[in-house]
Amino acid sequence: MTTGRPEVLQAWTELSEATTTIRAAVNRALQHNAGLSLAENLVLCQVAMAPGGRLKMVQIADLLGIAKSAVTKTVDRLEARGWLTRRRDSGDRRTVQATLTPAGATVFHRAQPIFADAVARQLAGPLTATEVTELRRLLNKLLGPAGTAGIA
């Protein structure tokens, strides 16, 4: 497709479109097969993988690269479903931690194969194993050693 735009802007547009398309497909698969959204799965994943199954809300936001308000809304939904609880940190009452419940752990473990399969269908379906490796190499090059893509 020739639009007269510089190649780097086309690459940016295509990368953005690919990310949006893949995220939407994975979200649909999770909603249909596991009963939770991609955002809910990602929050559950961060909390489940944290030591003791608990994580500060601000840490979740930082790890996922999203606003704290988005984390709060997602945790509200997960808490309403009994999958997470919120507790004040005993060492710092201003800090709120999300804690995985046993029901949340069950949902998380049930959802992970669905998540992995949906991601594989989106990437390994159209790409060969060599192309996936090359994609990872290029993305790592963009992200740089600190995972910041050279952003100041």
The 8 nearest C-alpha neighbors of each residue, nearest first, counted from 0:
[[1, 2, 9, 3, 4, 6, 13, 10],
 [2, 0, 3, 4, 9, 6, 5, 8],
 [1, 3, 4, 0, 9, 5, 6, 8],
 [2, 4, 1, 5, 6, 0, 9, 8],
 [5, 3, 2, 6, 8, 9, 1, 7],
 [4, 6, 8, 7, 9, 3, 2, 10],
 [5, 7, 9, 8, 10, 4, 11, 3],
 [8, 6, 10, 9, 5, 11, 4, 12],
 [9, 7, 11, 10, 5, 6, 12, 4],
 [8, 10, 6, 12, 7, 11, 13, 5],
 [9, 11, 7, 13, 8, 12, 14, 6],
 [12, 10, 8, 14, 9, 13, 15, 7],
 [13, 11, 9, 15, 10, 14, 16, 8],
 [12, 14, 16, 10, 15, 11, 17, 9],
 [15, 13, 17, 11, 16, 12, 10, 18],
 [16, 14, 12, 18, 13, 17, 11, 19],
 [15, 17, 13, 19, 18, 14, 20, 12],
 [18, 16, 14, 20, 15, 19, 13, 21],
 [19, 17, 15, 21, 16, 20, 22, 14],
 [18, 20, 16, 22, 17, 21, 23, 15],
 [21, 19, 17, 23, 18, 22, 16, 24],
 [20, 22, 24, 18, 23, 19, 17, 25],
 [23, 21, 25, 19, 24, 20, 26, 18],
 [24, 22, 26, 20, 21, 25, 19, 27],
 [25, 23, 27, 21, 26, 22, 20, 28],
 [24, 26, 28, 22, 117, 27, 23, 21],
 [25, 27, 37, 23, 29, 24, 28, 36],
 [28, 26, 30, 24, 25, 29, 31, 23],
 [27, 29, 25, 31, 26, 30, 32, 24],
 [30, 28, 33, 26, 32, 27, 31, 35],
 [31, 29, 34, 35, 27, 36, 28, 33],
 [30, 32, 28, 29, 34, 27, 33, 35],
 [33, 31, 29, 30, 28, 34, 113, 110],
 [34, 32, 29, 110, 35, 30, 31, 113],
 [35, 33, 30, 31, 32, 29, 36, 110],
 [36, 34, 30, 33, 29, 39, 40, 37],
 [35, 37, 39, 30, 38, 26, 29, 40],
 [36, 38, 26, 40, 39, 41, 29, 35],
 [39, 37, 41, 36, 40, 42, 73, 26],
 [40, 38, 36, 42, 37, 41, 73, 35],
 [39, 41, 37, 43, 38, 42, 44, 36],
 [40, 42, 44, 38, 43, 39, 37, 45],
 [41, 43, 39, 45, 44, 40, 38, 46],
 [44, 42, 40, 46, 41, 45, 47, 39],
 [43, 45, 41, 47, 42, 46, 40, 48],
 [46, 44, 42, 48, 43, 47, 49, 41],
 [45, 47, 49, 43, 53, 52, 48, 44],
 [48, 46, 52, 44, 45, 49, 43, 99],
 [47, 49, 45, 46, 44, 52, 50, 51],
 [50, 48, 52, 46, 47, 53, 51, 45],
 [51, 49, 52, 53, 48, 54, 47, 46],
 [50, 52, 53, 49, 47, 98, 48, 54],
 [53, 51, 47, 49, 99, 46, 50, 98],
 [54, 52, 98, 46, 97, 51, 49, 96],
 [53, 55, 96, 97, 46, 49, 56, 58],
 [56, 54, 96, 58, 57, 95, 97, 59],
 [55, 57, 59, 58, 96, 95, 54, 97],
 [56, 58, 60, 55, 59, 67, 61, 70],
 [59, 57, 61, 55, 60, 56, 62, 54],
 [60, 58, 56, 62, 57, 61, 63, 55],
 [59, 61, 65, 57, 67, 63, 58, 62],
 [60, 62, 58, 64, 59, 63, 57, 65],
 [63, 61, 59, 60, 64, 58, 45, 65],
 [62, 64, 60, 65, 61, 59, 41, 42],
 [65, 63, 61, 62, 60, 66, 59, 67],
 [66, 64, 60, 63, 67, 69, 61, 70],
 [67, 65, 69, 68, 60, 70, 64, 61],
 [66, 68, 70, 60, 69, 71, 57, 65],
 [67, 69, 71, 66, 70, 72, 65, 60],
 [70, 68, 72, 66, 71, 67, 73, 65],
 [69, 71, 67, 73, 68, 72, 74, 60],
 [70, 72, 68, 74, 69, 73, 75, 67],
 [73, 71, 75, 69, 70, 74, 68, 76],
 [72, 74, 70, 76, 75, 71, 39, 69],
 [73, 75, 77, 71, 76, 72, 78, 70],
 [76, 74, 72, 78, 73, 77, 71, 79],
 [77, 75, 79, 73, 74, 78, 80, 72],
 [78, 76, 74, 80, 82, 79, 75, 83],
 [77, 79, 83, 81, 75, 80, 76, 84],
 [80, 78, 76, 77, 81, 75, 82, 83],
 [81, 79, 77, 78, 82, 76, 83, 103],
 [80, 82, 78, 79, 83, 77, 102, 103],
 [103, 83, 81, 77, 100, 102, 80, 78],
 [84, 82, 99, 78, 100, 98, 77, 81],
 [85, 83, 98, 78, 97, 86, 99, 100],
 [86, 84, 97, 96, 98, 95, 83, 87],
 [85, 87, 96, 95, 88, 97, 84, 98],
 [86, 88, 95, 92, 94, 96, 89, 85],
 [87, 89, 91, 90, 92, 94, 95, 86],
 [88, 90, 91, 92, 87, 94, 86, 93],
 [89, 91, 88, 92, 94, 87, 93, 95],
 [92, 90, 88, 93, 94, 89, 87, 95],
 [91, 93, 94, 88, 87, 89, 90, 95],
 [94, 92, 91, 95, 87, 88, 90, 89],
 [95, 93, 92, 88, 91, 87, 96, 55],
 [96, 94, 87, 86, 55, 88, 56, 85],
 [97, 95, 55, 54, 86, 85, 56, 87],
 [96, 98, 85, 54, 53, 84, 55, 83],
 [99, 97, 53, 84, 83, 52, 85, 96],
 [98, 100, 83, 52, 103, 82, 53, 47],
 [99, 101, 103, 82, 102, 83, 104, 98],
 [102, 100, 104, 103, 105, 99, 82, 106],
 [103, 101, 105, 100, 104, 82, 106, 81],
 [82, 102, 104, 100, 106, 101, 105, 99],
 [105, 103, 107, 101, 102, 106, 108, 100],
 [104, 106, 102, 108, 103, 107, 109, 101],
 [107, 105, 103, 109, 104, 108, 110, 102],
 [106, 108, 104, 110, 105, 109, 103, 111],
 [109, 107, 105, 110, 111, 106, 104, 112],
 [108, 110, 106, 107, 111, 105, 112, 33],
 [111, 109, 107, 113, 108, 33, 112, 106],
 [112, 110, 114, 113, 108, 109, 115, 107],
 [111, 113, 115, 114, 110, 116, 109, 108],
 [114, 112, 116, 110, 111, 115, 117, 29],
 [113, 115, 111, 117, 112, 116, 110, 118],
 [114, 116, 112, 118, 117, 113, 111, 119],
 [115, 117, 119, 113, 118, 114, 112, 120],
 [118, 116, 120, 114, 25, 119, 115, 113],
 [119, 117, 121, 115, 120, 116, 122, 114],
 [118, 120, 116, 123, 122, 121, 117, 115],
 [121, 119, 124, 117, 118, 123, 122, 116],
 [120, 122, 118, 119, 124, 21, 123, 117],
 [123, 121, 119, 124, 120, 126, 125, 118],
 [122, 124, 126, 119, 120, 125, 121, 127],
 [125, 123, 120, 122, 126, 121, 119, 127],
 [124, 126, 123, 122, 127, 121, 120, 130],
 [127, 125, 123, 130, 124, 122, 131, 128],
 [126, 128, 130, 129, 123, 131, 125, 124],
 [127, 129, 131, 130, 132, 126, 123, 133],
 [130, 128, 132, 127, 131, 133, 126, 134],
 [129, 131, 133, 127, 132, 128, 126, 134],
 [132, 130, 134, 128, 133, 129, 135, 126],
 [131, 133, 129, 135, 130, 134, 136, 128],
 [132, 134, 130, 136, 135, 131, 137, 129],
 [135, 133, 131, 137, 136, 132, 130, 138],
 [136, 134, 138, 132, 133, 137, 139, 131],
 [135, 137, 133, 139, 134, 138, 140, 132],
 [136, 138, 140, 134, 139, 135, 133, 141],
 [139, 137, 141, 135, 140, 136, 134, 142],
 [140, 138, 142, 136, 141, 137, 143, 135],
 [139, 141, 137, 143, 138, 142, 136, 148],
 [142, 140, 138, 148, 139, 143, 137, 149],
 [143, 141, 148, 146, 139, 147, 140, 138],
 [142, 144, 140, 146, 148, 141, 145, 139],
 [143, 145, 146, 142, 147, 139, 140, 148],
 [144, 146, 147, 143, 142, 148, 149, 139],
 [147, 145, 142, 143, 144, 148, 139, 149],
 [146, 148, 142, 149, 145, 150, 143, 144],
 [149, 147, 142, 141, 143, 150, 146, 145],
 [148, 150, 147, 151, 143, 142, 141, 146],
 [151, 149, 148, 147, 142, 146, 143, 145],
 [150, 149, 147, 148, 145, 146, 143, 142]]
